[in-house]
Every structure is written in structure tokens, then in C-alpha cells.
Amino acid sequence: MPESTIPTILIDDLRRMNPWWEGKPLPRLPDTRRHLVATMRRRLDLGLAPIVVVRGPRQIGKTTAQLHLIDDMLAGGVDPRRIMRVQFDELPSLEDLKQPVLEIVSWYEQAVLRSTLNEAARSDAPAVLMLDEVQNLSRWAEQLKHLVDSSTVQAVVTGSSALRIEHGRDSLAGRINTIDAGVLSLTEIGGFHGLDLGEPYLHDNGVEPLIDHAFWTGLADHGRERSTQRDKAFAWFSQRGGYPLAHKRADVEWGYIADQLNETVIKRVIQHDLRIGEKGRKRDAALLEELFRLCCRYAGQSPDTQTLARELQRVMNANVGGERVKAYMRFLHETLLIRLIDPLEIRLKRGRGSPKICLADHALRASWLQEVVPIDPEGLRAEPDLTPLAGRLAESVTGAVLSTVPQIDLAWFPERSGEPEIDLVMTIGTRRIPIEVKYQRRIDPLGDTEGLRTFMEKAANNAPFALLITQADDEIPALDPRIVAMPLSSLMLLR
């Protein structure tokens, strides 16, 4: 395809996005990088699938991680012409192209690579495509499928909409390897503030360690050994959450950071992603804003649909039905602003209860409600009346952290006849690991572990051990040896 067959303005945009083609530098990048960069590189090097998909909420650093990866590849001697990056949400000039992915790649082969993708691969110089927010294009998955089925090429696809990515999963079955990215981990937050907490405790090589009791006691010891650094990083997380901006600009007052999060994360989802859905369906932005406000209020809890509908009716003075609330809740889940944790199903019986709401980051609650709630022990000692609310946020944080661990099913266990509620349950293969969050100054070794012990004692649950998440190390008394206790700050060293 000759270069002139795609718009000149698009060619200019592509060259601007790929300055390394002409020996020019990348944009200035932060010195601190996310663990995500190394994870993406490992998945590319393994080559188990031609497409690596990275999905996560807006503004968590997916684009920056992509640029860090490109910078590493160039520093390692990769020919600049072998790397093409396209940020699809910044290219209005795509509108006239019927198959933008394929047409851009065809131009790239002719104008930059100077060979077909297959010829480059046969010369041991395969191309790598970095496609940012490609899922916003219509029929993107079909184009990528055709591309990887007909050519030897690797692609890294980053996106903030689980909805669009999931819609493409069927077309790309067997061709993708997915990475779920959350906000900054505690080790990454430490890096922004000069605190060395090392690498994530869970390595990027499978989840088999998670069914080993010794792995979790090791994580608890790992956190305790780094308690000084860990607690300082956790205090930063408590104050400012896990978005990179909040720590990259630690010199900026929280109020300004909050305004920026509202503008670039929450409102961006509501105003932009709201338009992406089933064609012909009208979505109400005001209703979505108010529903997200309720999600912030109910973080770490599982309100039923009718409760949410009644509160929306009262606040908005409008008739809002339960089915509409369900659809909008799933929409918020699919945009990754929240994680909905479904009730556990055991013995083919559908669990009673509603999904539990876990926010992508507790800082979104602080920014949207303009209400900062500390979750670090020192902060709570200064404001002890906020402890019950902090406990619910700690449960939300626990759910959000575990939701990004691959290959586990995360649920919660509603109270049933003779069986207490369990905050969260991890299912790995045939094993179930119950988790309770007891975010208080003192732990009752019997009363606070009754639910965990009851769950473990039922043979059908196949629970070899349990986890108890607390505020701090010094709160943990002697417990049933099957129960591994650790502070939330140590659990956050997992990833």
C-alpha cells in the first residue's frame, strides 16, 4: 500500500507517536516504573500468545508502562523500525478508514518496516505493535485476529474498558494473554518515596504458591521484616491512594489531586465510556454519577439492588428500576472503576446475596465524596471514630488487590443457616481459602475467627487454611494454627 493511501494528517500523527523511527527521543518518562513493565516484557519473551492484553482503570500508568517497555527495547538494541505504537483514542483522522488497524499496519510495512511482517520475522527481526485503547474501534478484534492469523507479529494491547476487551475475547480465543493491572502496589508506592520494599512477593509465574500455607506465613514474615518501610509506604497509600499522579506529585496538595482524579478518571469514564455500549441504548450520565456516589458510600459492602434503587429515587426524584440499576452497576464494573465480587456458589446452588462493591482505589471515594478516611493505624489512632468506615474500606482494598491476581476466582460468602458470613473467598482449582478482614485495635482469637473456623470445618469447602487481615502486626494474638494473620499493609506486598 503506498503511503499516500491513508490521510496525510494520520501519517503525521503516526510519525509523531513514533519519534524513534527518525532517531528522536521518546517523551520524558518518570524515573520510577511500574512492575507492569517487566511483566509485559516477560509475556512478550515467552511468546505463548501473539497478543498481550493489558487492561486496567484509566490513569494507572498503562501508556507510560508501554513507553518504558519501548525505551528498554531500544536500549537493548532493537531496530527502531521494528516497533510501532498507535494511541487510538487520540486519532480523529481514523474516522475515514474502514479497517484502521489493518490499513495502518499495511502503511507501516511499506513506509517504515520496508518489508512485510512475515519477511521481517523470517529475518529474525519480528515487529512488535503497541496498540493503546484499540478496543474503542469497531470490529477491532476481528482485524487483530486476521492480522495475527496471517502474519508473524506480536502485539501489546492496552485498554481501560473491560467491556470492550471482553467483547473481543471470543474472536481472539487462543491468541491473547491477559494482564489485569490495578493501581500502584505498595512496593511501587514505596519506590516513588525512596522506600525500598523489593519486588512483589508473588512472582509472575503462576498461582500454585497461593494454595500453600507456608507461602502466606512467609508473606506475613516478609512484611514484618520490612515493617518500618512498609508502614511509611502504607501511610502514603492511606493519604493519597494508589494512582501514580498522587505520588509522582507528592508536593501538590490533595485537593488539587482530587480534582484531577475526578476529571481524568471518574468523569472521563462517565462522559466517554458511557457512549460505548449497546447501540441504540440511551444511558443517563447523571444517574451514573449518582450511582457511583452510592458505590463509594457502600464500598466493602453488598447492598441489594432495591436498596440502591430506592436511594437513587429519593435523591434524583425519578423512577429508577432495579434492572436499570443492575445494568449500570455492571457498566461501572466493566469500566474498571469498581470490582463487583459475586456471592460464592457451592454445590451448584446459586449463592444468596448481592455483589460486594470494591473500588478500584479508595482515593476515588475520597476525591468524589470530598471525604478523606485514613486506613493506616496511626491515622486511625488520631480519628478512632472512623474505624468502622475504615474497616469497610480495608475490605474494599483487599478485594481490589486480590482481583488483579490472575487465575483465581474471588467471591464472598453470605451468611446462611449455621454458617457465618465470610468477607472474601479465593478459589484456586479445587481449594477455597476464606478471608476475613478484622480492622480493629484488638483481635478476639475466638470470636473474630468463628466464621473462618466454621468454613474450614465443612469438608465440602475444601479449605486447608484461612487468612485474617488486620490493622497492624501488634494486634495479632495466638490463633488457630490454620489461620494466617497479617496486616493489610503486608497483604499489599503480594503484588
C-alpha positions, 0 to 999 in steps of 0.5 A: 500500500503506498503511503499516500493511501491513508490521510496525510494528517494520520501519517503525521500523527503516526510519525509523531507517536513514533519519534524513534523511527527518525532517531528522536527521543521518546517523551520524558518518562518518570524515573520510577516504573511500574512492575507492569513493565517487566511483566509485559516484557516477560509475556512478550519473551515467552511468546505463548500468545501473539497478543498481550492484553493489558487492561486496567482503570484509566490513569494507572500508568498503562501508556507510560508502562508501554513507553518504558517497555519501548525505551528498554527495547531500544536500549537493548538494541532493537531496530527502531523500525521494528516497533510501532505504537498507535494511541487510538483514542487520540486519532480523529483522522481514523474516522475515514478508514474502514479497517484502521488497524489493518490499513495502518499496519499495511502503511507501516510495512511499506513506509517504515518496516520496508518489508512485510511482517512475515519477511521481517520475522523470517529475518529474525527481526519480528515487529512488535505493535503497541496498540493503546485503547484499540478496543474503542474501534469497531470490529477491532478484534476481528482485524487483530485476529486476521492480522495475527492469523496471517502474519508473524507479529506480536502485539501489546494491547492496552485498554481501560474498558473491560467491556470492550476487551471482553467483547473481543475475547471470543474472536481472539480465543487462543491468541491473547494473554491477559494482564489485569493491572490495578493501581500502584502496589505498595512496593511501587508506592514505596519506590516513588518515596525512596522506600525500598520494599523489593519486588512483589512477593508473588512472582509472575509465574503462576498461582500454585504458591497461593494454595500453600500455607507456608507461602502466606506465613512467609508473606506475613514474615516478609512484611514484618521484616520490612515493617518500618518501610512498609508502614511509611509506604502504607501511610502514603497509600492511606493519604493519597491512594494508589494512582501514580499522579498522587505520588509522582506529585507528592508536593501538590496538595490533595485537593488539587489531586482530587480534582484531577482524579475526578476529571481524568478518571471518574468523569472521563469514564462517565462522559466517554465510556458511557457512549460505548455500549449497546447501540441504540441504548440511551444511558443517563450520565447523571444517574451514573454519577449518582450511582457511583456516589452510592458505590463509594458510600457502600464500598466493602459492602453488598447492598441489594439492588432495591436498596440502591434503587430506592436511594437513587429515587429519593435523591434524583426524584425519578423512577429508577428500576432495579434492572436499570440499576443492575445494568449500570452497576455492571457498566461501572464494573466493566469500566474498571472503576469498581470490582463487583465480587459475586456471592460464592456458589457451592454445590451448584446452588446459586449463592444468596446475596448481592455483589460486594462493591470494591473500588478500584482505589479508595482515593476515588471515594475520597476525591468524589465524596470530598471525604478523606478516611485514613486506613493506616493505624496511626491515622486511625489512632488520631480519628478512632471514630472512623474505624468502622468506615475504615474497616469497610474500606480495608475490605474494599482494598483487599478485594481490589488487590486480590482481583488483579491476581490472575487465575483465581476466582474471588467471591464472598460468602453470605451468611446462611443457616449455621454458617457465618458470613465470610468477607472474601473467598479465593478459589484456586482449582479445587481449594477455597481459602476464606478471608476475613478482614478484622480492622480493629485495635484488638483481635478476639482469637475466638470470636473474630475467627468463628466464621473462618473456623466454621468454613474450614470445618465443612469438608465440602469447602475444601479449605486447608487454611484461612487468612485474617487481615488486620490493622497492624502486626501488634494486634495479632494474638495466638490463633488457630494454627490454620489461620494466617494473620497479617496486616493489610499493609503486608497483604499489599506486598503480594503484588 
